[in-house]
């Protein structure tokens, strides 16, 4: 969506690769954290991180 029209397929491929990679990294970090802090706390922190990254990406575009 943020890529220019002529580069959207490449942008979509990059977004998919980043999402898959981030999912594996996030899960690897969250599993031990859930054992220590619980699911609700780690879920909140994970969501806050995702929102902060999304805001940073969007603010770079405008």
HTML snippet that shows the backbone in 3Dmol.js (N, CA, C, O; Angstrom):
<script src="https://3Dmol.org/build/3Dmol-min.js"></script>
<div id="view" style="width:600px;height:400px;position:relative"></div>
<script>
const pdb = `
ATOM      1  N   UNK A   1       0.813  -1.187   0.000  1.00  0.00           N
ATOM      2  CA  UNK A   1       0.000   0.000   0.000  1.00  0.00           C
ATOM      3  C   UNK A   1       0.862   1.259   0.000  1.00  0.00           C
ATOM      4  O   UNK A   1       0.493   2.265  -0.606  1.00  0.00           O
ATOM      5  N   UNK A   2       1.993   1.208   0.667  1.00  0.00           N
ATOM      6  CA  UNK A   2       2.857   2.378   0.743  1.00  0.00           C
ATOM      7  C   UNK A   2       3.805   2.493  -0.446  1.00  0.00           C
ATOM      8  O   UNK A   2       4.406   3.545  -0.664  1.00  0.00           O
ATOM      9  N   UNK A   3       3.940   1.417  -1.212  1.00  0.00           N
ATOM     10  CA  UNK A   3       4.851   1.425  -2.358  1.00  0.00           C
ATOM     11  C   UNK A   3       4.212   2.164  -3.536  1.00  0.00           C
ATOM     12  O   UNK A   3       2.988   2.180  -3.672  1.00  0.00           O
ATOM     13  N   UNK A   4       5.037   2.772  -4.380  1.00  0.00           N
ATOM     14  CA  UNK A   4       4.498   3.360  -5.611  1.00  0.00           C
ATOM     15  C   UNK A   4       3.804   2.282  -6.448  1.00  0.00           C
ATOM     16  O   UNK A   4       4.134   1.102  -6.336  1.00  0.00           O
ATOM     17  N   UNK A   5       2.863   2.679  -7.269  1.00  0.00           N
ATOM     18  CA  UNK A   5       2.038   1.727  -8.020  1.00  0.00           C
ATOM     19  C   UNK A   5       2.868   0.746  -8.848  1.00  0.00           C
ATOM     20  O   UNK A   5       2.513  -0.429  -8.945  1.00  0.00           O
ATOM     21  N   UNK A   6       3.951   1.203  -9.437  1.00  0.00           N
ATOM     22  CA  UNK A   6       4.744   0.315 -10.289  1.00  0.00           C
ATOM     23  C   UNK A   6       5.629  -0.649  -9.491  1.00  0.00           C
ATOM     24  O   UNK A   6       6.228  -1.556 -10.069  1.00  0.00           O
ATOM     25  N   UNK A   7       5.715  -0.462  -8.181  1.00  0.00           N
ATOM     26  CA  UNK A   7       6.558  -1.334  -7.355  1.00  0.00           C
ATOM     27  C   UNK A   7       5.755  -2.101  -6.302  1.00  0.00           C
ATOM     28  O   UNK A   7       6.333  -2.642  -5.360  1.00  0.00           O
ATOM     29  N   UNK A   8       4.450  -2.151  -6.451  1.00  0.00           N
ATOM     30  CA  UNK A   8       3.615  -2.814  -5.446  1.00  0.00           C
ATOM     31  C   UNK A   8       3.863  -4.321  -5.346  1.00  0.00           C
ATOM     32  O   UNK A   8       3.855  -4.845  -4.233  1.00  0.00           O
ATOM     33  N   UNK A   9       4.083  -5.049  -6.453  1.00  0.00           N
ATOM     34  CA  UNK A   9       4.381  -6.485  -6.288  1.00  0.00           C
ATOM     35  C   UNK A   9       5.649  -6.724  -5.449  1.00  0.00           C
ATOM     36  O   UNK A   9       5.677  -7.613  -4.598  1.00  0.00           O
ATOM     37  N   UNK A  10       6.669  -5.942  -5.692  1.00  0.00           N
ATOM     38  CA  UNK A  10       7.899  -6.086  -4.897  1.00  0.00           C
ATOM     39  C   UNK A  10       7.652  -5.679  -3.455  1.00  0.00           C
ATOM     40  O   UNK A  10       8.176  -6.308  -2.536  1.00  0.00           O
ATOM     41  N   UNK A  11       6.873  -4.647  -3.248  1.00  0.00           N
ATOM     42  CA  UNK A  11       6.535  -4.219  -1.898  1.00  0.00           C
ATOM     43  C   UNK A  11       5.733  -5.276  -1.152  1.00  0.00           C
ATOM     44  O   UNK A  11       5.947  -5.501   0.039  1.00  0.00           O
ATOM     45  N   UNK A  12       4.805  -5.925  -1.858  1.00  0.00           N
ATOM     46  CA  UNK A  12       4.008  -6.989  -1.242  1.00  0.00           C
ATOM     47  C   UNK A  12       4.891  -8.174  -0.869  1.00  0.00           C
ATOM     48  O   UNK A  12       4.734  -8.744   0.211  1.00  0.00           O
ATOM     49  N   UNK A  13       5.812  -8.549  -1.741  1.00  0.00           N
ATOM     50  CA  UNK A  13       6.723  -9.656  -1.446  1.00  0.00           C
ATOM     51  C   UNK A  13       7.597  -9.340  -0.238  1.00  0.00           C
ATOM     52  O   UNK A  13       7.822 -10.197   0.616  1.00  0.00           O
ATOM     53  N   UNK A  14       8.081  -8.124  -0.173  1.00  0.00           N
ATOM     54  CA  UNK A  14       8.888  -7.710   0.972  1.00  0.00           C
ATOM     55  C   UNK A  14       8.067  -7.722   2.253  1.00  0.00           C
ATOM     56  O   UNK A  14       8.560  -8.136   3.302  1.00  0.00           O
ATOM     57  N   UNK A  15       6.828  -7.274   2.179  1.00  0.00           N
ATOM     58  CA  UNK A  15       5.953  -7.263   3.358  1.00  0.00           C
ATOM     59  C   UNK A  15       5.676  -8.673   3.850  1.00  0.00           C
ATOM     60  O   UNK A  15       5.676  -8.914   5.057  1.00  0.00           O
ATOM     61  N   UNK A  16       5.441  -9.604   2.942  1.00  0.00           N
ATOM     62  CA  UNK A  16       5.197 -10.996   3.330  1.00  0.00           C
ATOM     63  C   UNK A  16       6.443 -11.584   3.989  1.00  0.00           C
ATOM     64  O   UNK A  16       6.347 -12.230   5.032  1.00  0.00           O
ATOM     65  N   UNK A  17       7.596 -11.367   3.392  1.00  0.00           N
ATOM     66  CA  UNK A  17       8.842 -11.894   3.961  1.00  0.00           C
ATOM     67  C   UNK A  17       9.103 -11.311   5.349  1.00  0.00           C
ATOM     68  O   UNK A  17       9.515 -12.027   6.260  1.00  0.00           O
ATOM     69  N   UNK A  18       8.865 -10.030   5.502  1.00  0.00           N
ATOM     70  CA  UNK A  18       9.073  -9.389   6.804  1.00  0.00           C
ATOM     71  C   UNK A  18       8.086  -9.918   7.843  1.00  0.00           C
ATOM     72  O   UNK A  18       8.459 -10.138   8.996  1.00  0.00           O
ATOM     73  N   UNK A  19       6.840 -10.122   7.447  1.00  0.00           N
ATOM     74  CA  UNK A  19       5.828 -10.622   8.381  1.00  0.00           C
ATOM     75  C   UNK A  19       6.153 -12.038   8.843  1.00  0.00           C
ATOM     76  O   UNK A  19       6.038 -12.347  10.029  1.00  0.00           O
ATOM     77  N   UNK A  20       6.556 -12.894   7.915  1.00  0.00           N
ATOM     78  CA  UNK A  20       6.898 -14.273   8.276  1.00  0.00           C
ATOM     79  C   UNK A  20       8.122 -14.289   9.185  1.00  0.00           C
ATOM     80  O   UNK A  20       8.130 -14.976  10.206  1.00  0.00           O
ATOM     81  N   UNK A  21       9.147 -13.540   8.821  1.00  0.00           N
ATOM     82  CA  UNK A  21      10.355 -13.483   9.652  1.00  0.00           C
ATOM     83  C   UNK A  21      10.073 -12.924  11.034  1.00  0.00           C
ATOM     84  O   UNK A  21      10.555 -13.458  12.033  1.00  0.00           O
ATOM     85  N   UNK A  22       9.305 -11.865  11.097  1.00  0.00           N
ATOM     86  CA  UNK A  22       8.987 -11.248  12.386  1.00  0.00           C
ATOM     87  C   UNK A  22       8.137 -12.169  13.252  1.00  0.00           C
ATOM     88  O   UNK A  22       8.261 -12.164  14.476  1.00  0.00           O
ATOM     89  N   UNK A  23       7.278 -12.958  12.621  1.00  0.00           N
ATOM     90  CA  UNK A  23       6.450 -13.900  13.381  1.00  0.00           C
ATOM     91  C   UNK A  23       7.307 -14.949  14.078  1.00  0.00           C
ATOM     92  O   UNK A  23       7.082 -15.258  15.248  1.00  0.00           O
ATOM     93  N   UNK A  24       8.284 -15.494  13.369  1.00  0.00           N
ATOM     94  CA  UNK A  24       9.152 -16.503  13.972  1.00  0.00           C
ATOM     95  C   UNK A  24      10.027 -15.909  15.069  1.00  0.00           C
ATOM     96  O   UNK A  24      10.213 -16.519  16.122  1.00  0.00           O
ATOM     97  N   UNK A  25      10.557 -14.728  14.821  1.00  0.00           N
ATOM     98  CA  UNK A  25      11.377 -14.072  15.846  1.00  0.00           C
ATOM     99  C   UNK A  25      10.521 -13.722  17.061  1.00  0.00           C
ATOM    100  O   UNK A  25      10.930 -13.953  18.198  1.00  0.00           O
ATOM    101  N   UNK A  26       9.351 -13.173  16.824  1.00  0.00           N
ATOM    102  CA  UNK A  26       8.458 -12.805  17.921  1.00  0.00           C
ATOM    103  C   UNK A  26       8.051 -14.001  18.759  1.00  0.00           C
ATOM    104  O   UNK A  26       8.032 -13.926  19.987  1.00  0.00           O
ATOM    105  N   UNK A  27       7.726 -15.101  18.101  1.00  0.00           N
ATOM    106  CA  UNK A  27       7.344 -16.306  18.834  1.00  0.00           C
ATOM    107  C   UNK A  27       8.519 -16.832  19.657  1.00  0.00           C
ATOM    108  O   UNK A  27       8.348 -17.254  20.801  1.00  0.00           O
ATOM    109  N   UNK A  28       9.698 -16.804  19.071  1.00  0.00           N
ATOM    110  CA  UNK A  28      10.881 -17.259  19.802  1.00  0.00           C
ATOM    111  C   UNK A  28      11.166 -16.412  21.032  1.00  0.00           C
ATOM    112  O   UNK A  28      11.637 -16.931  22.044  1.00  0.00           O
ATOM    113  N   UNK A  29      10.889 -15.131  20.959  1.00  0.00           N
ATOM    114  CA  UNK A  29      11.091 -14.251  22.112  1.00  0.00           C
ATOM    115  C   UNK A  29       9.940 -14.345  23.108  1.00  0.00           C
ATOM    116  O   UNK A  29      10.141 -14.218  24.316  1.00  0.00           O
ATOM    117  N   UNK A  30       8.737 -14.568  22.592  1.00  0.00           N
ATOM    118  CA  UNK A  30       7.571 -14.543  23.472  1.00  0.00           C
ATOM    119  C   UNK A  30       7.426 -15.807  24.310  1.00  0.00           C
ATOM    120  O   UNK A  30       6.966 -15.735  25.450  1.00  0.00           O
ATOM    121  N   UNK A  31       7.803 -16.949  23.776  1.00  0.00           N
ATOM    122  CA  UNK A  31       7.641 -18.198  24.534  1.00  0.00           C
ATOM    123  C   UNK A  31       8.312 -18.147  25.904  1.00  0.00           C
ATOM    124  O   UNK A  31       7.648 -18.414  26.905  1.00  0.00           O
ATOM    125  N   UNK A  32       9.595 -17.816  25.988  1.00  0.00           N
ATOM    126  CA  UNK A  32      10.203 -17.750  27.322  1.00  0.00           C
ATOM    127  C   UNK A  32       9.617 -16.614  28.173  1.00  0.00           C
ATOM    128  O   UNK A  32       9.513 -16.739  29.393  1.00  0.00           O
ATOM    129  N   UNK A  33       9.239 -15.518  27.531  1.00  0.00           N
ATOM    130  CA  UNK A  33       8.657 -14.400  28.280  1.00  0.00           C
ATOM    131  C   UNK A  33       7.305 -14.794  28.869  1.00  0.00           C
ATOM    132  O   UNK A  33       6.972 -14.370  29.975  1.00  0.00           O
ATOM    133  N   UNK A  34       6.520 -15.600  28.145  1.00  0.00           N
ATOM    134  CA  UNK A  34       5.216 -16.027  28.659  1.00  0.00           C
ATOM    135  C   UNK A  34       5.378 -16.892  29.900  1.00  0.00           C
ATOM    136  O   UNK A  34       4.564 -16.816  30.820  1.00  0.00           O
ATOM    137  N   UNK A  35       6.419 -17.711  29.933  1.00  0.00           N
ATOM    138  CA  UNK A  35       6.649 -18.534  31.118  1.00  0.00           C
ATOM    139  C   UNK A  35       6.941 -17.671  32.339  1.00  0.00           C
ATOM    140  O   UNK A  35       6.577 -18.020  33.461  1.00  0.00           O
ATOM    141  N   UNK A  36       7.595 -16.553  32.111  1.00  0.00           N
ATOM    142  CA  UNK A  36       7.979 -15.690  33.235  1.00  0.00           C
ATOM    143  C   UNK A  36       6.907 -14.658  33.591  1.00  0.00           C
ATOM    144  O   UNK A  36       6.636 -14.427  34.769  1.00  0.00           O
ATOM    145  N   UNK A  37       6.294 -14.036  32.569  1.00  0.00           N
ATOM    146  CA  UNK A  37       5.388 -12.908  32.809  1.00  0.00           C
ATOM    147  C   UNK A  37       3.922 -13.205  32.521  1.00  0.00           C
ATOM    148  O   UNK A  37       3.062 -12.410  32.900  1.00  0.00           O
ATOM    149  N   UNK A  38       3.609 -14.301  31.876  1.00  0.00           N
ATOM    150  CA  UNK A  38       2.230 -14.647  31.552  1.00  0.00           C
ATOM    151  C   UNK A  38       1.827 -14.190  30.154  1.00  0.00           C
ATOM    152  O   UNK A  38       2.471 -13.341  29.538  1.00  0.00           O
ATOM    153  N   UNK A  39       0.741 -14.784  29.682  1.00  0.00           N
ATOM    154  CA  UNK A  39       0.302 -14.535  28.311  1.00  0.00           C
ATOM    155  C   UNK A  39      -0.253 -13.128  28.106  1.00  0.00           C
ATOM    156  O   UNK A  39       0.051 -12.489  27.099  1.00  0.00           O
ATOM    157  N   UNK A  40      -1.058 -12.638  29.039  1.00  0.00           N
ATOM    158  CA  UNK A  40      -1.684 -11.324  28.858  1.00  0.00           C
ATOM    159  C   UNK A  40      -0.644 -10.208  28.816  1.00  0.00           C
ATOM    160  O   UNK A  40      -0.719  -9.323  27.964  1.00  0.00           O
ATOM    161  N   UNK A  41       0.309 -10.243  29.714  1.00  0.00           N
ATOM    162  CA  UNK A  41       1.332  -9.195  29.767  1.00  0.00           C
ATOM    163  C   UNK A  41       2.190  -9.206  28.514  1.00  0.00           C
ATOM    164  O   UNK A  41       2.445  -8.158  27.921  1.00  0.00           O
ATOM    165  N   UNK A  42       2.637 -10.394  28.108  1.00  0.00           N
ATOM    166  CA  UNK A  42       3.489 -10.451  26.919  1.00  0.00           C
ATOM    167  C   UNK A  42       2.703 -10.103  25.662  1.00  0.00           C
ATOM    168  O   UNK A  42       3.256  -9.526  24.726  1.00  0.00           O
ATOM    169  N   UNK A  43       1.407 -10.452  25.632  1.00  0.00           N
ATOM    170  CA  UNK A  43       0.579 -10.079  24.489  1.00  0.00           C
ATOM    171  C   UNK A  43       0.418  -8.574  24.379  1.00  0.00           C
ATOM    172  O   UNK A  43       0.471  -8.015  23.283  1.00  0.00           O
ATOM    173  N   UNK A  44       0.222  -7.921  25.515  1.00  0.00           N
ATOM    174  CA  UNK A  44       0.107  -6.460  25.521  1.00  0.00           C
ATOM    175  C   UNK A  44       1.402  -5.813  25.026  1.00  0.00           C
ATOM    176  O   UNK A  44       1.371  -4.892  24.210  1.00  0.00           O
ATOM    177  N   UNK A  45       2.521  -6.295  25.517  1.00  0.00           N
ATOM    178  CA  UNK A  45       3.817  -5.737  25.098  1.00  0.00           C
ATOM    179  C   UNK A  45       4.037  -5.978  23.604  1.00  0.00           C
ATOM    180  O   UNK A  45       4.499  -5.088  22.890  1.00  0.00           O
ATOM    181  N   UNK A  46       3.710  -7.171  23.139  1.00  0.00           N
ATOM    182  CA  UNK A  46       3.868  -7.485  21.718  1.00  0.00           C
ATOM    183  C   UNK A  46       3.004  -6.550  20.862  1.00  0.00           C
ATOM    184  O   UNK A  46       3.470  -6.020  19.853  1.00  0.00           O
ATOM    185  N   UNK A  47       1.759  -6.352  21.264  1.00  0.00           N
ATOM    186  CA  UNK A  47       0.874  -5.452  20.517  1.00  0.00           C
ATOM    187  C   UNK A  47       1.391  -4.018  20.522  1.00  0.00           C
ATOM    188  O   UNK A  47       1.313  -3.328  19.505  1.00  0.00           O
ATOM    189  N   UNK A  48       1.915  -3.567  21.646  1.00  0.00           N
ATOM    190  CA  UNK A  48       2.462  -2.213  21.734  1.00  0.00           C
ATOM    191  C   UNK A  48       3.661  -2.050  20.800  1.00  0.00           C
ATOM    192  O   UNK A  48       3.818  -1.010  20.160  1.00  0.00           O
ATOM    193  N   UNK A  49       4.494  -3.065  20.726  1.00  0.00           N
ATOM    194  CA  UNK A  49       5.657  -3.010  19.826  1.00  0.00           C
ATOM    195  C   UNK A  49       5.208  -2.946  18.370  1.00  0.00           C
ATOM    196  O   UNK A  49       5.735  -2.159  17.585  1.00  0.00           O
ATOM    197  N   UNK A  50       4.231  -3.779  18.017  1.00  0.00           N
ATOM    198  CA  UNK A  50       3.728  -3.789  16.641  1.00  0.00           C
ATOM    199  C   UNK A  50       3.117  -2.433  16.278  1.00  0.00           C
ATOM    200  O   UNK A  50       3.363  -1.918  15.188  1.00  0.00           O
ATOM    201  N   UNK A  51       2.333  -1.860  17.169  1.00  0.00           N
ATOM    202  CA  UNK A  51       1.742  -0.544  16.904  1.00  0.00           C
ATOM    203  C   UNK A  51       2.803   0.538  16.766  1.00  0.00           C
ATOM    204  O   UNK A  51       2.681   1.417  15.913  1.00  0.00           O
ATOM    205  N   UNK A  52       3.834   0.485  17.588  1.00  0.00           N
ATOM    206  CA  UNK A  52       4.904   1.479  17.504  1.00  0.00           C
ATOM    207  C   UNK A  52       5.652   1.367  16.178  1.00  0.00           C
ATOM    208  O   UNK A  52       5.976   2.382  15.560  1.00  0.00           O
ATOM    209  N   UNK A  53       5.924   0.152  15.745  1.00  0.00           N
ATOM    210  CA  UNK A  53       6.613  -0.043  14.465  1.00  0.00           C
ATOM    211  C   UNK A  53       5.729   0.433  13.313  1.00  0.00           C
ATOM    212  O   UNK A  53       6.210   1.097  12.394  1.00  0.00           O
ATOM    213  N   UNK A  54       4.438   0.095  13.359  1.00  0.00           N
ATOM    214  CA  UNK A  54       3.522   0.542  12.303  1.00  0.00           C
ATOM    215  C   UNK A  54       3.458   2.063  12.243  1.00  0.00           C
ATOM    216  O   UNK A  54       3.465   2.643  11.157  1.00  0.00           O
ATOM    217  N   UNK A  55       3.395   2.704  13.392  1.00  0.00           N
ATOM    218  CA  UNK A  55       3.367   4.167  13.433  1.00  0.00           C
ATOM    219  C   UNK A  55       4.655   4.755  12.860  1.00  0.00           C
ATOM    220  O   UNK A  55       4.616   5.754  12.142  1.00  0.00           O
ATOM    221  N   UNK A  56       5.782   4.144  13.171  1.00  0.00           N
ATOM    222  CA  UNK A  56       7.060   4.622  12.641  1.00  0.00           C
ATOM    223  C   UNK A  56       7.117   4.496  11.124  1.00  0.00           C
ATOM    224  O   UNK A  56       7.610   5.395  10.443  1.00  0.00           O
ATOM    225  N   UNK A  57       6.617   3.388  10.595  1.00  0.00           N
ATOM    226  CA  UNK A  57       6.616   3.190   9.146  1.00  0.00           C
ATOM    227  C   UNK A  57       5.704   4.207   8.479  1.00  0.00           C
ATOM    228  O   UNK A  57       6.084   4.821   7.482  1.00  0.00           O
ATOM    229  N   UNK A  58       4.519   4.389   9.013  1.00  0.00           N
ATOM    230  CA  UNK A  58       3.569   5.326   8.413  1.00  0.00           C
ATOM    231  C   UNK A  58       4.072   6.754   8.495  1.00  0.00           C
ATOM    232  O   UNK A  58       3.906   7.519   7.545  1.00  0.00           O
ATOM    233  N   UNK A  59       4.685   7.133   9.614  1.00  0.00           N
ATOM    234  CA  UNK A  59       5.152   8.508   9.751  1.00  0.00           C
ATOM    235  C   UNK A  59       6.327   8.817   8.827  1.00  0.00           C
ATOM    236  O   UNK A  59       6.563   9.979   8.496  1.00  0.00           O
ATOM    237  N   UNK A  60       7.059   7.795   8.411  1.00  0.00           N
ATOM    238  CA  UNK A  60       8.144   8.002   7.454  1.00  0.00           C
ATOM    239  C   UNK A  60       7.594   8.302   6.064  1.00  0.00           C
ATOM    240  O   UNK A  60       8.250   8.975   5.268  1.00  0.00           O
ATOM    241  N   UNK A  61       6.421   7.818   5.775  1.00  0.00           N
ATOM    242  CA  UNK A  61       5.813   7.988   4.465  1.00  0.00           C
ATOM    243  C   UNK A  61       5.233   9.378   4.271  1.00  0.00           C
ATOM    244  O   UNK A  61       5.219   9.891   3.152  1.00  0.00           O
ATOM    245  N   UNK A  62       4.752   9.997   5.347  1.00  0.00           N
ATOM    246  CA  UNK A  62       4.075  11.289   5.210  1.00  0.00           C
ATOM    247  C   UNK A  62       5.018  12.437   5.386  1.00  0.00           C
ATOM    248  O   UNK A  62       4.605  13.593   5.301  1.00  0.00           O
TER     249      UNK A  62
END
`;
const viewer = $3Dmol.createViewer("view");
viewer.addModel(pdb, "pdb");
viewer.setStyle({}, {cartoon: {color: "spectrum"}});
viewer.zoomTo();
viewer.render();
</script>
